[in-house]
Amino acid sequence: MNIEVVEKEGLKRELNIELPTEIVNEEYEKTYDEYRKKAKIKGFRPGKIPANVVRNRFKQEATADVVDSLINKYFPEALKEKKLEPIGKPVLSDIEIEEGKPLTFTIGFEVLPEIEAVKYDDMTIEEPVVEVPDDEVDKVLEQMRKGNAEVRSVNRPAGEHDILISDLEIIEGDVDTDTKTMQNQEIDLDNEYTVKEFREGLVGIKSDETREIKILYPADYSDENFAGKSLVYKVMAKEVKERILPQMNDDFAKLVGQGETLLELKLAIRKHIEQEKSAEAARGIKKSIIDQLVEKNPMDVPESMVESYLNGVVEDYKKNEEKFDEKELREKFRPVGVNSVTWYLLFHRLAAQEKIEVSVEDTENWIKKFAENYRMEVPKAKELLAKTGKASEIKDGMLEEKAVDFLMSKADKIKGTVVNKEGN
């Protein structure tokens, strides 16, 4: 077998392989013999069909079988001989085969980059100071009061803290939506996420009154159908509702089930906010560590791995039934995909370099926590994970966390800024 390795752009490789005539002829003879045993041709007994008849009748099928058999056998041998490990799906091309002649073919594929050593010197992380001001606790308390308020209809103009039940109609502006009329829509004038023009323009409206409200949606508005659009709504108020807020006392704490006293409720809220901020800070630190490592270790990454990442992004969008331009989506997320693949390759190489491993005990502890979270027995959890085929993903996730912990232990730590109300 003659093998030529051709290095293409980046991590792409091609193997030009030639198998000698004797190997090809031997495979043809074996294949024709199989056809002779199994074939059914009128006028001939099974197994007694002349060789020339079999060749004439099954030459095309036999040739395809010969190609498949020889490539499946000798391609892995060629890879082993040249010490190559392809990733992604190899692409077969330029096949030339004929009885009495050598078989030649080309297979293209990508290989993983060679990472001699992962550099992680001079890395720094900011350790934020997590604080919870009293006004953040008060804000959550107020939201809880609203959530537990009694809501009743009133016969008066709407106030800034009220709720409107209204019919809406878009009378000016072009927007891609299924309907331009909406019945019985709830507009909360006291909700900060309600469009500002509604909150400001509908205060004072009465039941059965109609107003026109012009809204200029910001370019980054969450619904892309409305983002950057200027629309005029005709709003017909049908009902004004007010909230009757519960008293802020020990009885309220018992009502929401987070303590026996108002103080216990406030402490529980504070603890929850601290946990959220700490988790957000931890995610920020992890991202910083990953970004620094990727920057210190630039490399080419396999296009097939990036495409696999992008395919996953596209599938996620399809599951959510969102309208999107797939080409634009792939272009948007390509830098993220390249960064993600680079990190994946780096933390696996780092694990080998620094002998970072996931032990059996690590796995058992993870499964135990999983079982506790989903309130099931450990054997049942193991059975479920085995059925879903998630074992390798779980191990990979734990290895990643261990790699991050290792990098954090080596990084210089500096005191960061106080985490603000938005968690950053």
Secondary structure, 3 states (H helix, E strand, C coil): CEEEEEECCCCEEEEEEEECHHHHHHHHHHHHHHHHHHCCCCCCCCCCCCHHHHHHHHHHHHHHHHHHHHHHHHHHHHHHHHCCCEEEEEEEEEEECCCCCCEEEEEEEEECCCCCCCCCCCCEEEEEEECCCHHHHHHHHHHHHHHCCEEEEECCCCCCCCEEEEEEEEEECCCCCCCCEEEEEEEECCCCCCCHHHHHHCCCCCCCCEEEEEEECCCCCCCCCCCCCEEEEEEEEEEEEEEECCCCCHHHHHHHCCCCCHHHHHHHHHHHHHHHHHHHHHHHHHHHHHHHHHHHCCCCCCHHHHHHHHHHHHHHHHHCCCCCCHHHHHHHHHHHHHHHHHHHHHHHHHHHHCCCCCCHHHHHHHHHHHHHHCCCCHHHHHHHHHHHCCHHHHHHHHHHHHHHHHHHHHCEEEEEEEECCCCC
